[in-house]
Amino acid sequence: MATQAPEAEAKKVKVKKEKKSNCPVCNKVVKRLKRYYRDGKFYCSKKCWRAFIIKSKAEEKK
């Protein structure tokens, strides 16, 4: 019965997802989280979001 107790405790512990607090493009702190939320990511500004789109399209062409 001692082997079942750690398993039960492991099931009770929930894994929390960490929110990204930095912009994936420029690594600045994201202050207005919901304003520039696109495709599951938070960006610090619309300019960074556009830069990410342009960069990803360039990588797809290669």
C-alpha positions, -999 to 999 in steps of 0.1 A, spaced: 0 0 0 29 23 5 36 23 -33 1 36 -41 3 67 -20 30 85 -41 10 77 -73 -22 92 -58 -2 123 -48 13 126 -83 -22 126 -98 -34 154 -75 -6 178 -85 -16 198 -115 10 211 -140 6 248 -145 14 263 -179 37 293 -178 25 324 -196 51 339 -218 60 373 -205 83 384 -233 78 391 -269 91 362 -291 105 387 -316 123 414 -296 123 398 -261 107 429 -245 83 426 -216 47 422 -228 25 446 -209 -7 446 -228 -13 409 -232 -46 408 -250 -40 437 -274 -16 418 -297 -25 382 -293 -22 364 -326 -21 326 -333 -16 316 -297 13 340 -290 16 374 -273 35 402 -290 45 435 -275 33 455 -306 18 452 -340 52 459 -355 67 429 -339 38 407 -350 43 419 -386 81 413 -384 74 377 -372 50 371 -402 75 385 -427 103 364 -412 83 332 -412 72 337 -448 109 342 -458 118 309 -441 90 290 -458 103 301 -492 138 287 -485 
